[in-house]
């Protein structure tokens, strides 16, 4: 095992506090800074067939949330539409089939106001 010098350890953060909730409070404030209210997010819904062997998928982009929030949103949308799908590496939600007619209503009920469907 290799000995580490002080330069190697400079990237580590060490927090010492007698308050056991201090670390949780810091984590919660970081997460809330990342989230934008649903009504201010601008979503775009479009249909895609590229590189999918001719099968259609609906892509939803424009979500401004962390990875766990995006996974949760995809799970809710898949459940409400009764279909499969997932989250892409680019931060888009992918749903199977053409869901452009259902999604504006579903997303509107969830609180999103700015929804653009690209034909």
Buried (B, 14 or more C-beta within 10 A) or exposed (E): EEEEEEEEEEEEEEEEEEEEEEEEEEEEEEEEEEEEEBEEBBBBBBBEEEEEEEEBBBBBBBBBBBEEBBBEBBBEBBEBBEBEBBBBEEBBBBBBBEBBEBBBEBBEEEEBEEBEBEE
